[in-house]
Amino acid sequence: MKSPEPVDKIHLDDVDRKILNRIQSDFPISSRPYMSIAEDLHLSEQDVMARLTRLKENGIIRRIGGNFVPEKLGYVSTLCAARVPDDKIEAFTGVVNQYSGVTHNYQRDNDFNIWFTFIAESAAEIEKNLKDISEETGVADILNLPASRVYKIKAQFDV
């Protein structure tokens, strides 16, 4: 397997790092969350917001939002892997990305080279959507790999 393509590094100063460390898994639930972060880090609310905006614009932060456990809300989730010819990758991912239940996808250096997660109200809905994706794209090899047990850990990266 080849190494992933290098990503251009963006310069982060110590304040950027402190903000990123603070928001990863303990984002404040309050009427003024950026003020709470600012107070914790002895910054101004405007500075926190400006820095987060810059970090988002530079692709360091993809999004700020909540994560939920699908099963606790009556949904099911699965991991999918597809064997997509190189000349169909853009078209395939374009179709996959149109489904609101797809949370993300990525390319891997593997026979099954496109992987994505799917959340829906039922396993039957996921199966139907995967069949529709296959029919629309001509990609027949799509694996549906639902978890039989979840081992969740807290992913906190010291930036």
WOCOR-V676474 format. One record per backbone hydrogen bond with DSSP energy under -0.5 kcal/mol. CO is the residue of the C=O (numbers start at 1). NH is the residue of the N-H. E is the energy in kcal/mol with one decimal. If there is no record, write none. Layout:
co,nh,e
CO,NH,E
CO,NH,E
This chain:
co,nh,e
13,17,-2.2
14,18,-2.2
15,19,-2.4
16,20,-2.7
17,21,-2.7
18,22,-2.1
19,23,-2.1
20,24,-1.1
28,30,-0.9
30,33,-0.7
32,35,-0.5
32,36,-2.0
33,37,-2.3
34,38,-2.4
35,39,-2.9
36,40,-2.3
37,41,-1.9
38,42,-0.6
38,43,-2.8
39,42,-0.9
44,48,-2.1
45,49,-2.5
46,50,-2.6
47,51,-2.6
48,52,-2.6
49,53,-2.3
50,54,-2.3
51,55,-2.6
52,56,-2.2
53,57,-2.7
54,58,-2.0
55,60,-2.2
55,61,-1.4
56,59,-1.6
60,62,-0.5
63,65,-0.5
68,70,-0.8
69,72,-1.1
69,73,-0.7
70,73,-1.5
70,75,-2.7
71,74,-1.2
76,120,-2.3
78,118,-2.4
79,145,-3.2
80,116,-2.3
81,143,-3.8
82,84,-0.9
82,113,-0.7
82,114,-2.0
85,88,-2.6
85,89,-0.6
86,89,-1.0
88,92,-3.0
89,93,-2.9
90,94,-1.9
91,95,-1.9
92,96,-2.7
93,97,-2.7
95,98,-1.4
96,99,-1.7
98,100,-0.5
99,102,-1.8
101,103,-0.7
101,119,-2.3
104,117,-1.8
106,115,-2.8
108,110,-1.5
111,113,-1.2
113,108,-2.9
114,82,-2.9
115,106,-2.6
116,80,-3.3
117,103,-1.1
117,104,-0.5
118,78,-2.1
120,76,-3.0
122,126,-1.6
123,127,-2.6
124,128,-2.4
125,129,-2.5
126,130,-2.7
127,131,-2.2
128,132,-2.6
129,133,-2.7
130,134,-2.4
131,135,-2.5
132,136,-2.6
133,137,-2.3
134,138,-2.2
138,140,-0.8
140,142,-1.4
141,83,-2.5
143,81,-1.7
143,145,-0.6
145,79,-0.9
150,152,-0.6
153,155,-0.7
154,156,-0.9
156,158,-0.5
157,159,-1.0
